[in-house]
Amino acid sequence: KIKGKLHILRGWRNFNSTLSITRSIFNTIPLPYIPDGTTEYELKRDIIRRNLQYYFQWKIIKKILLRDKGVGWIALPPNWMLKPREVCAL
């Protein structure tokens, strides 16, 4: 805080672990800490990029489509890939 690197908003609003994902990369709420040698935009961009790279790995997509893994909002019906009508509806 002495060096001016730690940004604390009233009520600690910017100390949210999902801040860079749930807000736009152009949002004006500053990240709590930005290390030397990087900008806030670069840091937000890198966080979003790495999260997307993780979620769009073939092995994870395969597990979601085959119902081995996933959350409720992407639950596909059993044997959906065998029903052409189901595939076209996607």
C-alpha positions, 0 to 999 in steps of 0.5 A, spaced: 500 500 500 505 504 501 508 504 494 501 505 491 500 498 488 494 496 492 488 499 490 482 498 495 475 501 494 470 502 499 467 496 502 473 492 498 469 492 492 474 490 488 477 484 492 472 479 488 476 473 486 471 473 479 472 480 478 476 479 471 471 474 469 464 477 471 466 484 469 468 487 462 475 487 460 474 495 459 470 496 466 473 501 470 473 497 477 481 497 478 484 490 480 486 490 487 494 489 485 497 489 478 505 487 478 510 491 475 511 490 468 504 489 466 498 493 465 491 492 468 488 491 461 494 485 460 493 482 466 485 482 465 486 479 458 491 474 460 486 471 466 480 471 461 485 467 456 487 462 461 480 461 463 478 460 456 484 455 454 482 451 460 475 450 459 475 449 451 480 443 452 478 437 448 478 432 454 473 437 458 468 438 452 468 431 451 467 429 458 461 435 458 458 432 452 458 425 454 455 427 461 461 425 465 462 432 467 459 438 467 454 443 470 446 443 470 446 448 465 449 444 460 446 437 461 444 434 455 439 428 454 441 421 454 443 418 448 443 425 444 448 424 439 444 418 436 438 422 435 439 427 429 433 431 431 437 433 438 443 434 434 440 439 429 436 443 435 443 444 438 
